[in-house]
Amino acid sequence: MELPPSLRHAVDQALEGVSTAQLAAATQALSQRYRNEVRDGRMHLSDQLAAQAYIATRMPATFAAIHSALAAAAQRLPEFSPATLLDIGAGPGTVFWAAQSVWPNLEAATLVEASASIRAMGQKLAAANTLQAVTWKDADIRRGGADAAPADLVTLAYVLDELEPTERAKLVDALWTTTRNLLVIVEPGTTAGWRRILDARAQLIGAGAHIIAPCPHALACPIAEPDWCHFSARVARSRIHRLAKGGEVPWEDEKFAYLIASRTPAAASPSRVLSPPLTAKGRVELKLCQPDGAAAHRLVSRREGDTFKQARRADWGDLFGS
Ligand SMILES: C[S@@+](CC[C@H](N)C(=O)[O-])C[C@H]1O[C@@H](n2cnc3c(N)ncnc32)[C@H](O)[C@@H]1O
């Protein structure tokens, strides 16, 4: 997955002239804060260099993960086409770009972000977008800043981990109230990220939401630790991305967990593939989350004809079955 060309170009322009050594140091500092889930009262993206490090090294990855989650929503609800987006903790506007790429008929977006430096960066990037009905709001979502007008699509990507555990449920509740159709939550694909998704899932089911993806059911999650439910998106690394990270490989895999909650039900879901399929001659082994609420390993052999062909094509995160 690559950033859309106009965004890629805007990112390159915003990084012009920045020293690679400074960018690499800022990238390292940022990734340590994210990895250790530091919550010390300071914003991770508190200055221009941190914002530049984010758009160089994190935005391509969060874009890929968010795009996968939104595409999964679109696959489950093919009739859905949001006119309005409300994105909370928008950073440089990653969700806005991904949502527009999945739903090109998007008409207006409200992006809530507390950090002035990443908001300024997001505004600069958004100037390269054809959609100009974008409103940026400076608000701290812990203090009710999320009380924006209801939107068809409400999103919260890579934000729950920056909040205290006690603040999360209140925010999810407030966001569900503002959701006209879909609420999408994306988190890092760690066990901690998955647990936050599970908490939100239980809360939203309790509030009457229909879980559209990735779960093919609303029963208890069948996955037990040390296993956890997460997915992966392959991200193309630009030259500056590689330089900032000090790596040579032209891609990386972004692991993520997500949840799509809907006001309206979707058609019954097939199973979801929970890990990379294991392929051997004449057979494919799939780890599935099934509509009956169970997780199971399914061995599909060549004798199963079309089902085998579908299994051969299936990838981690895909739907499988009919
Ligand atoms: C990891 S970034 C994610 C940005 C974007 N959603 C993405 O996925 O690329 C988290 C964003 O949430 C913002 N944020 C964190 N706590 C916030 C708060 N209390 N109020 C508003 N924004 C907040 C941060 O400033 C940061 O820009």
The ligand as an SDF file (V2000), in Angstrom:
LIG
                    3D

 27 29  0  0  0  0  0  0  0  0999 V2000
   -0.7780    8.2970   16.8910 C   0  0  0  0  0  0  0  0  0  0  0  0
   -1.5250    9.7870   16.3970 S   0  0  0  0  0  0  0  0  0  0  0  0
   -2.7020    9.1580   15.2170 C   0  0  0  0  0  0  0  0  0  0  0  0
   -2.9780   10.1590   14.1550 C   0  0  0  0  0  0  0  0  0  0  0  0
   -3.8940    9.6440   13.0540 C   0  0  0  0  0  0  0  0  0  0  0  0
   -5.1870    9.2960   13.5810 N   0  0  0  0  0  0  0  0  0  0  0  0
   -3.2660    8.4600   12.3710 C   0  0  0  0  0  0  0  0  0  0  0  0
   -3.7710    7.3570   12.5490 O   0  0  0  0  0  0  0  0  0  0  0  0
   -2.2510    8.6220   11.6860 O   0  0  0  0  0  0  0  0  0  0  0  0
   -2.6120   10.1820   17.7410 C   0  0  0  0  0  0  0  0  0  0  0  0
   -3.1530   11.5950   17.6100 C   0  0  0  0  0  0  0  0  0  0  0  0
   -4.1220   11.8220   18.6260 O   0  0  0  0  0  0  0  0  0  0  0  0
   -3.9070   13.1040   19.1470 C   0  0  0  0  0  0  0  0  0  0  0  0
   -4.4090   13.1490   20.5230 N   0  0  0  0  0  0  0  0  0  0  0  0
   -3.9370   12.4500   21.5860 C   0  0  0  0  0  0  0  0  0  0  0  0
   -4.6050   12.7820   22.6960 N   0  0  0  0  0  0  0  0  0  0  0  0
   -5.5100   13.7290   22.3280 C   0  0  0  0  0  0  0  0  0  0  0  0
   -6.4840   14.4690   23.0270 C   0  0  0  0  0  0  0  0  0  0  0  0
   -6.6550   14.2960   24.3230 N   0  0  0  0  0  0  0  0  0  0  0  0
   -7.2590   15.3330   22.3350 N   0  0  0  0  0  0  0  0  0  0  0  0
   -7.1010   15.5030   20.9950 C   0  0  0  0  0  0  0  0  0  0  0  0
   -6.1830   14.8390   20.2750 N   0  0  0  0  0  0  0  0  0  0  0  0
   -5.3890   13.9570   20.9310 C   0  0  0  0  0  0  0  0  0  0  0  0
   -2.4000   13.2790   19.1070 C   0  0  0  0  0  0  0  0  0  0  0  0
   -1.9860   14.6330   19.1740 O   0  0  0  0  0  0  0  0  0  0  0  0
   -2.0510   12.6170   17.8000 C   0  0  0  0  0  0  0  0  0  0  0  0
   -2.0500   13.5200   16.7410 O   0  0  0  0  0  0  0  0  0  0  0  0
  1  2  1  0
  2  3  1  0
  2 10  1  0
  3  4  1  0
  4  5  1  0
  5  6  1  0
  5  7  1  0
  7  8  2  0
  7  9  1  0
 10 11  1  0
 11 12  1  0
 11 26  1  0
 12 13  1  0
 13 14  1  0
 13 24  1  0
 14 15  1  0
 14 23  1  0
 15 16  2  0
 16 17  1  0
 17 18  1  0
 17 23  2  0
 18 19  1  0
 18 20  2  0
 20 21  1  0
 21 22  2  0
 22 23  1  0
 24 25  1  0
 24 26  1  0
 26 27  1  0
M  CHG  2   2   1   9  -1
M  END
$$$$
